[in-house]
Every structure is written in C-alpha cells, then in structure tokens.
Amino acid sequence: MTDVNIFGTLPDGDEVFEIRLSDGTVSASILTYGARLSDLAFDGGNGPKSRVLGFATLAEYLADRSYAGSVVGRYANRIAEGRFVLDGWSFQLTRNEGPTHLHGGASGFSHRNWRIVDRGVQHVTLELRSPANDEGYPGALTARCTYRLAETAALRIDFTATTDAPTIINLATHSYFNLDGTADILRHLLLIPAESYLPVDAGIVPTGEIAAVAGTPFDFRRPRPVGSGVHYDHNFVIDRQRVATPRLMARLDGPVTGTRLEIHSTEPGLQFYDGAGFPGAPHAGLCLEPQIFPNSPNQPSFPDAILRPGETYRQVTDYRFSRI
C-alpha cells in the first residue's frame, strides 16, 4: 500500500511530504526533502524493526550534516579542489569540505525538496530539476528517483537522469544501516566481494592508486566484524564499469537479530563509511553506497562519469533482506 502525508514545511513555505510503502514484510518511508529514505523496516519474524537511522522531525533533518538517508548529488562523494575539465572546458564547483567538493556542494540534491511525479501501490517516483551552473555544474539536469517494493523482502532504488549539455553525474543513497538496533554496528559482520580498494589522501580523496585488499584491513572478501580499529571511509572496486543487471556489492549480517541485508547494484564502486562521525552517536550506523569512484572526473583510469545530451544515466540498487 502507499500512504502520503505532510511531514513538515520548509522555511520558504514549501511542504515536505512523507510517502509510506509497505507489503507486510518490508516497509519504507520516503521524504521528498532530499528524496531520503527516512525509515526502512523488515519483519524478520518478530515484528517489523527499523534497519536505518533517521529523525522524527523535519527540523532535525534540516539541522543534520550527516546526509542521513538522503540522495546525494549531482556528484556523490568527493572531487579534489572542486575542479574538473570536460571537453576542454574547466569547471569550478562549490568547495564545501575545506578545499574539496563533497556530495554535490553546499546545497546539493540532499538539501532540495523533490516533487512526486508518480506513485502506485508499491512505488513512488520523485523528480528534481537542477539548472545549469547549479553549484558550478554545467548543463541543466533532470533527475528521477523511484523507490519500489520489488520482490519478497526487497526495496529497489532506480535513478535516471538526462541533461541538455555535457555534464558529470554520480548519484548515491546515503542511508545509515543498523540491523540490530544496538548502540553501534561494530559487531555487524560485513562482506564486500572486492579485490581492490582506493587509498585516500589526508582529505579522504582517492590518490589514483587502485590497491589490492589482500593482506590489509580492507579485505572483506570473507565476512568479518566491522570494528577492527581501522576507520573506514573508502571506495571498494567491485568492477571498472557499470553493468546492466545488479550484482552483489555487500552483505551485512546483524548478529543480535539474525538479520541479513544484501546490497546489489549496477555501479562499479561501493563506498563503505563506518559512521565514526555520526553526530552524537559514533558508529550508530554504517553506510554502503554504490556509486562511481570518487574524483573520477580527475582520474582517467577511473570509470567515466560523463553524461551527454541524448543519453540517460541509470543506476539500479536493491536492498534485499533475509534471515541468517
């Protein structure tokens, strides 16, 4: 079923809506502000329990700096110095993390009120129009995000975007998962089927090196606890390009509730953030974000993030729940 209610009102008077989807096993609450997933519950046999972090009021979301549950873009993650060159033209983006451009800038997609353009019994589609030179990006972009209860115990997130001029795009979901409802996620067991990861510099920007995970704390090819004394905010290399059909990116197990989450996506990279900086509650949740590699526009060996007129950007990501 689908239920739509007013969640709150923005300072400019624009109303924020909450859309609730449920099929009896999985339920999701989506806010138009940031196209964010404010709640995702799975009934593992003992009643539905929330598996993501969120807030109860719009005021809390407006004050939040953790991007909790939001869609981040126009380019998720980091671009060094906020600069890139496209077709011989140099572009300067907003720098909102020291010298770095992060998650689309000071007023990225996570800070916009998307509009509902379609909804059905088990889905909702939100749209956002980003004008040319928005946060410094070339081209006027139209992005759509569809949340759909796709199959038994699964939520599918489908992104599309088109542009009227060459630009770059990299959308990602920024949910913080906690499958057990515990104070932290350090005992959760994580598997990431990646042979390589991207080392970063002091600004958490990839250096350009693609390093093997073997023999390092970044080897999650076999499940192991998240808490290992290392801070994770790194991109893992699942592939060097997008694929048409979502494939396994990560598997997360909650040892207390016996809940399993598998993330499948068409994207080449997976950003794993351990939530160490979550406001007021370090490690209360972790992020697993399918996406193109950070700083790809400045690294020729990284996957291409360019979108041109006549093309359609598309990303499909599934959250699949089960019992261990």
LODOPA-806055 format. One record per atom (N, C-alpha, C): residue in three letters; x, y, z. Coordinates in steps of 0.1 Angstrom, whole numbers, plus 2048, in hexadecimal, padded with zeros to 3 digits. Example, Ala and Ser with C-alpha at 12.3 -4.5 7.8 and 13.67 -1.06 7.14 Angstrom:
2
Ala8847C784E/Ala87B7D384E/Ala8847DF84E/Ser8807EA847/Ser8897F5847/Ser88180084F/
END
This chain:
324
Met8087F4800/Met800800800/Met80980C800/Thr8038187FC/Thr80A8257FC/Thr80282F804/Asp80983680C/Asp803840815/Asp80B84D814/Val805859811/Val80C865810/Val80686F81A/Asn80F875822/Asn80C87F82C/Asn81588B82B/Ile811896831/Ile81A8A2832/Ile82389F83E/Phe8308A083C/Phe83A89D847/Phe83E8AA84E/Gly83E8B5846/Gly8428C284C/Gly8428CD841/Thr8468D9845/Thr8478E483C/Thr8548EB83D/Leu85A8ED831/Leu8688F3830/Leu867902833/Pro872908836/Pro872917839/Pro86C91F82E/Asp86D91B822/Asp867922816/Asp85891F814/Gly85291781D/Gly84491481C/Gly841908814/Asp84B90180E/Asp8488F5806/Asp8468E980F/Glu83C8E180C/Glu8388D6814/Glu8418CA811/Val8458C381B/Val84C8B681A/Val8438AB81C/Phe8428A1813/Phe839896814/Phe841889818/Glu83A881820/Glu83F874823/Glu83686981C/Ile83D860815/Ile83685680E/Ile839848815/Arg830841818/Arg83283481F/Arg82E828816/Leu83781F814/Leu83481380C/Leu835807815/Ser82D7FD813/Ser82D7F181B/Ser8277E5814/Asp82E7DA816/Asp8287CD810/Asp8267C381B/Gly8277C7827/Gly8257BE832/Gly8327B8838/Thr83D7B7830/Thr84A7B2834/Thr8547BE835/Val8547C682B/Val85C7D282A/Val8547DE829/Ser8577E8831/Ser8507F5830/Ser85B80082F/Ala85880B827/Ala861816825/Ala85A823826/Ser86182D82C/Ser85C83A82D/Ser866843825/Ile86084B81C/Ile869853813/Ile864862815/Leu86D86B817/Leu86A879817/Leu86E88080A/Thr866889806/Thr8698917FA/Thr87589A7FC/Tyr87889E809/Tyr8848A680C/Tyr89089D80B/Gly89889F801/Gly8A48977FE/Gly8A18897F8/Ala8958877F4/Ala89087A7EF/Ala89586F7F9/Arg895871806/Arg89C86980F/Arg89385D814/Leu89A853817/Leu89484781E/Leu89584982D/Ser88984D833/Ser889851841/Ser88784584A/Asp88283A844/Asp88082E84C/Asp87F822842/Leu885817847/Leu88480A83F/Leu8837FF849/Ala8787F984A/Ala8757EE854/Ala8747E184D/Phe8797D7854/Phe8787C984F/Phe8727C085B/Asp8687B8857/Asp8627AF861/Asp8697A2860/Gly87379F868/Gly87B793868/Gly87478786F/Gly868789874/Gly86177E87B/Gly85D783889/Asn86278E88E/Asn85F79389B/Asn8587A189A/Gly8527A488F/Gly84C7B188D/Gly8567BA886/Pro8507C487F/Pro8597CD877/Pro8627D6880/Lys86F7D687C/Lys8787DF883/Lys8807E8879/Ser8827F487D/Ser8897FD874/Ser8977F9873/Arg89D7FA867/Arg8AB7F6864/Arg8B380185F/Val8AE80D85F/Val8B681985C/Val8B4824866/Leu8BE82D867/Leu8BD839870/Leu8B5844869/Gly8AD84B871/Gly8A585686C/Gly8A185F877/Phe89A86A874/Phe89587387E/Phe88687487E/Ala881879889/Ala87287A88A/Ala86C887884/Thr874891883/Thr86E89E87E/Thr8778A4873/Leu8708AD86B/Leu8778B4860/Leu8828BD866/Ala87F8C3871/Ala8898CC877/Ala8978C5879/Glu8968B887E/Glu8A28B0880/Glu8A98AD873/Tyr8A18AA868/Tyr8A88A885B/Tyr8AE8B5856/Leu8A88C0858/Leu8AD8CD853/Leu8BA8D085B/Ala8BC8CC867/Ala8C88CF86F/Ala8D28C486D/Asp8CF8B9867/Asp8D88AD866/Asp8E38B085B/Arg8EF8AC85E/Arg8FA8AD855/Arg90089F851/Ser8F9895854/Ser8FD887852/Ser8F8881845/Tyr8EF88983E/Tyr8E8884832/Tyr8DF878834/Ala8DA876840/Ala8D386A844/Ala8C886783A/Gly8C985C834/Gly8BE85682B/Gly8BD85D81E/Ser8C486881B/Ser8C287080F/Ser8C886B802/Val8C38707F7/Val8C986E7EA/Val8D387A7E9/Val8E08767E6/Val8EA8807E5/Val8EE8827D6/Gly8F188E7D2/Gly8F48917C4/Gly8F58A07C3/Arg8F88A67B7/Arg8F889F7AA/Arg9048957A9/Tyr90F8987B1/Tyr91A88E7B2/Tyr91C8897C0/Ala91887D7C3/Ala91A8787D1/Ala9298767D4/Asn92C8777E1/Asn93A8757E5/Asn9438827E2/Arg9508807E0/Arg95988C7DF/Arg95F88E7D1/Ile96189B7CE/Ile96889F7C2/Ile9738A87C7/Ala9808A57C5/Ala98B8AC7CA/Ala98B8BB7C5/Glu98C8C47CE/Glu98D8D27CC/Glu9808D77C5/Gly9768CF7C4/Gly9698D27BD/Gly96B8D67AF/Arg9758D07A8/Arg9788D479A/Arg9788C8791/Phe9748CA785/Phe9768BF77B/Phe9758C676D/Val97A8BF763/Val97A8C3755/Val9728BA74D/Leu9698C0745/Leu9608B873C/Leu9608BE72F/Asp9648B6725/Asp9648BB717/Asp96D8C7715/Gly9778C871D/Gly9818D371C/Gly97D8DF724/Trp9718DF72A/Trp96D8EA733/Trp96F8E7741/Ser9748F1749/Ser9778EF757/Ser96B8F475F/Phe9678EC769/Phe95B8F0772/Phe9608F0781/Gln95B8FA788/Gln95E8FC796/Gln9508FA79E/Leu9508EF7A6/Leu9448EC7AE/Leu9458F37BC/Thr93A8F37C3/Thr93A8F87D1/Thr9438EF7D9/Arg94C8F57E1/Arg9548ED7EA/Arg94E8EE7F9/Asn9498E37FD/Asn9418E380A/Asn9478DA814/Glu9538D4812/Glu95A8CC81C/Glu9698D081B/Gly96C8DC821/Gly9798E181F/Gly97B8E5810/Pro9868DF80A/Pro9888E27FC/Pro9818D97F2/Thr9788D07F8/Thr9728C57F1/Thr9638C77EE/His95F8C27E3/His9508C27E0/His94B8B57E4/Leu9418B57ED/Leu93B8A97F3/Leu92C8A87F0/His92889D7EB/His9198997EA/His9118A47E3/Gly9178AA7D9/Gly90F8B47D1/Gly9108C27D5/Gly9178C57E0/Gly9198D37E4/Gly9118D77F0/Ala9118E47F3/Ala90B8E97FF/Ala8FC8E77FF/Ser8F68E77F3/Ser8E88E57F2/Ser8E58DA7E7/Gly8EA8CE7E9/Gly8E98C47E0/Gly8DB8BE7E0/Phe8D98B37D9/Phe8CC8AC7D7/Phe8C68A87E5/Ser8CF8A57EF/Ser8CA8A17FC/Ser8C38AD803/His8C58B97FF/His8BF8C5805/His8B48CB7FD/Arg8AF8C47F3/Arg8A48C97EA/Arg8978C17ED/Asn88C8C77EB/Asn87F8C17EC/Asn87A8BC7DE/Trp87C8AF7DD/Trp8788A87D0/Trp8688A87CF/Arg8638A67C3/Arg8558A57C2/Arg8508977BE/Ile8448947C2/Ile83F8877BE/Ile8398887B0/Val83D87F7A7/Val83887F79A/Val831872796/Asp83286879E/Asp82A85C79C/Asp82A8547A9/Arg81F84D7AB/Arg81F8437B7/Arg8158397B4/Gly81782D7BA/Gly80E8227B8/Gly80D81A7C5/Val80880E7C5/Val8058077D1/Val8138047D8/Gln81D8017D1/Gln82A7FE7D7/Gln8368067D2/His8338127CD/His83F81A7C8/His83B8297C9/Val8468317C8/Val84483F7C7/Val8508447BF/Thr84E84E7B6/Thr8598547AE/Thr8598637B1/Leu8658677B4/Leu8688757B8/Leu87187B7AD/Glu86F8887AA/Glu87788F7A0/Glu87D89C7A5/Leu88989F7A0/Leu8908AB7A4/Leu8968B1797/Arg8948BE795/Arg89A8C5789/Arg8A58CE78F/Ser8B18CC789/Ser8BD8D378E/Ser8C18DC782/Pro8C18E9784/Pro8C48F2779/Pro8D28F2775/Ala8D68F8769/Ala8E48F9765/Ala8EB90276F/Asn8F78FF772/Asn90090677C/Asn8FC90478A/Asp8F38FA78D/Asp8EF8F779A/Asp8FB8F27A2/Glu9008F97AC/Glu90C8F57B4/Glu9188F57AB/Gly9178FB79F/Gly9228FB796/Gly9228F178A/Tyr9188E878A/Tyr9178DD780/Tyr9128E2773/Pro9178DE768/Pro9128E275B/Pro9058DA758/Gly8FD8DF750/Gly8F18D874B/Gly8E58D8755/Ala8D98DA74F/Ala8CD8D8757/Ala8CA8C9758/Leu8C88C4764/Leu8C68B6766/Leu8B88B376C/Thr8B28A8767/Thr8A68A476D/Thr8A8896773/Ala8A7894780/Ala8A9887787/Ala89C88178C/Arg89B87478B/Arg89086D791/Arg89486279A/Cys88D8607A5/Cys8908557AE/Cys88384D7B1/Thr8838407AE/Thr8788387B1/Thr87B82E7BC/Tyr87382E7C7/Tyr8748247D1/Tyr86981A7CF/Arg86C80D7CF/Arg8628037CB/Arg8647F77D4/Leu8597F27DA/Leu85A7E47E0/Leu8597DA7D5/Ala8657D57D1/Ala8667CE7C4/Ala8637BF7C5/Glu8677B97D0/Glu8657AA7D1/Glu8647A77E0/Thr86379B7E4/Thr8627977F2/Thr86E79D7FA/Ala86B7A5804/Ala8757AB80D/Ala87F7B2806/Ala87C7BB7FC/Ala8867C37F5/Ala8807D17F2/Leu8897DA7F2/Leu8867E87EE/Leu8907EB7E2/Arg88B7EF7D7/Arg8937F37CB/Arg8938037CA/Ile89F8087C8/Ile8A08167C5/Ile8A68187B7/Asp89E81F7AF/Asp8A18217A1/Asp8A382F79D/Phe8AF83379A/Phe8B2841796/Phe8B3842787/Thr8AE84D781/Thr8B0851773/Thr8B3860773/Ala8BA864769/Ala8BD873767/Ala8C0876758/Thr8BC882754/Thr8BF887747/Thr8C4895748/Thr8CB89973D/Thr8D18A773E/Thr8CF8AD730/Asp8D08BB730/Asp8D08C2723/Asp8DE8C671E/Ala8E88C3726/Ala8F68C6722/Ala8FF8BC72A/Pro90B8BA724/Pro9148B172B/Pro9168B473A/Thr9168AA742/Thr9188AD751/Thr91D8A0757/Ile91F8A0764/Ile92289476B/Ile917891776/Ile916884779/Ile90C880782/Ile910873789/Asn90D873796/Asn90F86779E/Asn9068687AA/Leu8FB8617A9/Leu8F18617B4/Leu8F48567BE/Ala8F08577CA/Ala8F284D7D4/Ala8E884F7DF/Thr8E48447E6/Thr8DC8447F2/Thr8E58447FE/His8E184B808/His8EA84D814/His8E3849821/Ser8DD83D820/Ser8D683782C/Ser8E1832836/Tyr8DE833843/Tyr8E682D84D/Tyr8DF821853/Phe8E5815851/Phe8DE808854/Phe8E3804862/Asn8D97FF86A/Asn8DB7F8876/Asn8D17ED877/Leu8D47E1875/Leu8CB7D6874/Leu8C67D1881/Asp8CD7D588C/Asp8CA7CF899/Asp8C37D98A3/Gly8C47E689F/Gly8BF7F08A9/Gly8C77F28B5/Thr8D47EE8B4/Thr8DD7EF8BF/Thr8E47FD8BE/Ala8EC8008C9/Ala8F280D8CA/Ala8FC8108BF/Asp9028058BA/Asp90C8078AF/Asp90B7FA8A6/Ile9127FB89B/Ile9127F0891/Ile91F7E9890/Leu9287EA89A/Leu9357E5899/Leu9367D6899/Arg92B7CF89E/Arg92B7C189E/Arg9247BB891/His91E7C4889/His9187BF87D/His9227B8874/Leu91F7AE86D/Leu9287A7864/Leu9267AC856/Leu9317B0850/Leu9307B6842/Leu9387AE838/Leu9327AC82D/Leu9397A6821/Leu9387B0816/Ile9447B380F/Ile9457BB803/Ile94D7B37F9/Pro9477AE7EE/Pro94F7A67E5/Pro9577AE7DB/Ala9617B57E1/Ala9697BE7D9/Ala9787BA7DB/Glu97F7B97CF/Glu98D7B57D0/Glu9967C17D2/Ser9907CD7D0/Ser9987DA7D1/Ser9907E57D8/Tyr9977EF7DD/Tyr9917FA7E3/Tyr9998077DE/Leu9948137E2/Leu99B81F7DE/Leu9A18267EA/Pro9AE8267EC/Pro9B582D7F7/Pro9B183C7F5/Val9B1843800/Val9AE851800/Val9B985A807/Asp9B8867804/Asp9C287080A/Asp9BC876817/Ala9C288081C/Ala9BD886829/Ala9AF88C828/Gly9AB89081B/Gly99E895819/Gly99488B816/Ile99787E817/Ile98E873814/Ile98A872805/Val9938787FD/Val9928777EE/Val99B86C7E9/Pro9968637E0/Pro99E8597DB/Pro9AB85E7D4/Thr9B68587D7/Thr9C385C7D1/Thr9C48597C2/Gly9BC8507BD/Gly9BD84B7B0/Gly9C283C7AF/Glu9C88387BA/Glu9CD82A7BB/Glu9C18217BD/Ile9C18157B7/Ile9B880A7B9/Ile9C07FF7BF/Ala9BD7FD7CC/Ala9C67F47D4/Ala9BF7E77D7/Ala9C67DC7D8/Ala9C07CF7DC/Ala9BC7CF7EB/Val9B17C87EE/Val9AD7C77FC/Val9B47BC803/Ala9BA7B37FC/Ala9C07A7802/Ala9CB7AC80C/Gly9CA7A6818/Gly9D47A9822/Gly9D27B7829/Thr9C77BD827/Thr9C47CA82D/Thr9B77CA835/Pro9B57D483D/Pro9A87D5845/Pro99C7D883C/Phe99F7D982F/Phe9947DC825/Phe98F7CF81E/Asp9937C4823/Asp98F7B781D/Asp9837B2824/Phe9777B481E/Phe96B7AF823/Phe9657A4819/Arg96E79D812/Arg969793809/Arg963787811/Arg96778681D/Arg96077C826/Arg959785831/Pro94E781836/Pro947789840/Pro94F78B84D/Arg950797852/Arg95779A85F/Arg9517A6865/Pro9537A8872/Pro94D7B3879/Pro9527C1874/Val9487CA874/Val94C7D886F/Val9567DE878/Gly9557DC885/Gly95E7E288F/Gly96C7DC88F/Ser9767E1889/Ser9837DB889/Ser98E7E588C/Gly98A7F1891/Gly9937FB895/Gly99780488A/Val99280287E/Val99680A872/Val98981286F/His98B81F86B/His980828867/His97E826858/Tyr972823854/Tyr96F820846/Tyr96682C840/Asp96C832836/Asp96483B82D/Asp96B83A820/His96982E81A/His97182A80D/His968824803/Asn96C8267F7/Asn96481F7EC/Asn96B8127E8/Phe9628087E7/Phe9677FB7E3/Phe9647F87D4/Val96D7F27CD/Val96C7F07BF/Val9657E27BC/Ile9587E37B9/Ile9517D77B6/Ile9537D47A7/Asp9547DE79F/Asp9567DC790/Asp95D7E978B/Arg9607EA77E/Arg9657F6778/Arg95B7FD770/Gln94F7F876F/Gln9447FE768/Gln9377FA76D/Arg92C801769/Arg91F7FD76C/Arg91B7F0765/Val9117E976B/Val90B7DD765/Val8FC7DF763/Ala8F67D875B/Ala8E87D9758/Ala8DF7D3763/Thr8E47C9769/Thr8DC7C2773/Thr8E37C3781/Pro8DB7C778B/Pro8E27C9798/Pro8E87BC79D/Arg8F57BD7A3/Arg8FC7B27A8/Arg9007B57B7/Leu9047AB7BE/Leu9077AD7CC/Leu9127B77CE/Met90F7C17D7/Met9197CB7DB/Met91D7C97E9/Ala9147C47F2/Ala9177C3800/Ala90D7BA807/Arg9117B3811/Arg9087AC81A/Arg90B7AF828/Leu9007B382F/Leu9027B783D/Leu8F97AF846/Asp8FE7A9851/Asp8F77A185A/Asp8F67A7868/Gly8EA7A886D/Gly8E87AD87B/Gly8E87A1884/Pro8F279F88D/Pro8F3792895/Pro8E97918A0/Val8E379C8A4/Val8D979C8AF/Val8CC7988AA/Thr8C779E89F/Thr8BA79A89A/Thr8BA78F88F/Gly8C678C88B/Gly8C7782880/Gly8C2787873/Thr8C3794871/Thr8BE79A864/Thr8CA79C85A/Arg8C779984E/Arg8D179A843/Arg8CC7A4839/Leu8D57AD835/Leu8D27B682A/Leu8DC7B481F/Glu8D77B2813/Glu8E07B1807/Glu8DD7BE7FE/Ile8E87C47FA/Ile8E67D07F1/Ile8EC7CB7E3/His8E37CD7D9/His8E67C97CC/His8E57D67C4/Ser8EE7D97BA/Ser8EE7E57B2/Ser8F47E47A5/Thr8F17ED79C/Thr8F87EE78F/Thr9057F678F/Glu9087FC79B/Glu91380579C/Glu9217FE79D/Pro92C805799/Pro9397FE79A/Pro9407FF7A7/Gly93C8097B0/Gly94280B7BC/Gly93880B7C8/Leu93E8087D4/Leu9368087E0/Leu93D8107EB/Gln93881B7EF/Gln93E8237FA/Gln93981D807/Phe94381980F/Phe94081481D/Phe94481E827/Tyr93A82382E/Tyr93D82D839/Tyr938827846/Asp941826850/Asp93D82085C/Asp935828866/Gly932834862/Gly92A83D86B/Gly931842877/Ala93E843877/Ala945848882/Ala942856886/Gly93E85E87C/Gly93A86C87E/Gly92C86F880/Phe923864881/Phe915867883/Phe91287088F/Pro90B87B88D/Pro90A885898/Pro90487F8A5/Gly90C8808B0/Gly90787C8BD/Gly90786D8C0/Ala9098658B5/Ala9098568B7/Ala91284F8AD/Pro91F8508AF/Pro92984A8A6/Pro92683B8A4/His926837897/His924829893/His916824896/Ala90D82D898/Ala8FF82989A/Ala8F982288D/Gly8FF825882/Gly8FB81F875/Gly90681F86B/Leu906818861/Leu910818857/Leu90A81A849/Cys912820840/Cys90D822832/Cys914819828/Leu90C81481F/Leu91180C814/Leu90A812807/Glu912819800/Glu90D8227F5/Glu91281E7E7/Pro90A8177DF/Pro90E8147D2/Pro90F8217CA/Gln91A8227C2/Gln91C82F7BA/Gln92882D7B1/Ile92A8387A9/Ile9378397A1/Ile94283D7AB/Phe94E83A7A8/Phe95983D7B1/Phe95A84C7B4/Pro95E8507C0/Pro96085E7C3/Pro96B8647BB/Asn9698717B7/Asn9738787B0/Asn9768727A2/Ser96C86B79D/Ser96E86578F/Ser97186F784/Pro96A87B785/Pro96D88577A/Pro97C889779/Asn983887783/Asn99188B783/Asn99B87F783/Gln996873781/Gln99E867780/Gln99A85F774/Pro9A2860769/Pro99F85975C/Pro99D84A75D/Ser9A3844767/Ser9A2835769/Ser996831770/Phe98E83B776/Phe98283877D/Phe976838773/Pro96B832777/Pro95F83176F/Pro95A83F76A/Asp95584075F/Asp95084C759/Asp94385175F/Ala94285D763/Ala93786376A/Ala92F86D761/Ile93386E754/Ile92D87874B/Ile920874746/Leu91687D746/Leu90987C740/Leu907886735/Arg903882729/Arg90188B71E/Arg8F388C719/Pro8EF896712/Pro8E189770D/Pro8DE88B704/Gly8D2886706/Gly8CD87A6FF/Gly8D086D706/Glu8D886E711/Glu8DB862719/Glu8D3862725/Thr8D185772B/Thr8CA856738/Thr8D384F742/Tyr8D685674D/Tyr8DD850758/Tyr8D3846760/Arg8D883B764/Arg8CF83276B/Arg8D782A775/Gln8D2829781/Gln8D882178C/Gln8CC819792/Val8CE80C795/Val8C480479C/Val8CB7FD7A8/Thr8C57FF7B3/Thr8CB7F97C0/Thr8C07F27C7/Asp8C27E67CC/Asp8B97DF7D4/Asp8BE7DD7E2/Tyr8B57DE7EC/Tyr8B77DA7F9/Tyr8AF7CE7FC/Arg8B57C27FE/Arg8AE7B57FF/Arg8B07B080D/Phe8A57AE814/Phe8A57A9822/Phe8A279A823/Ser8A879482D/Ser8A5786830/Ser8AA78383E/Arg8A7777843/Arg8AC77284F/Arg8B976A84D/Ile8C276B856/Ile8CE764855/Ile8CC755857/
END
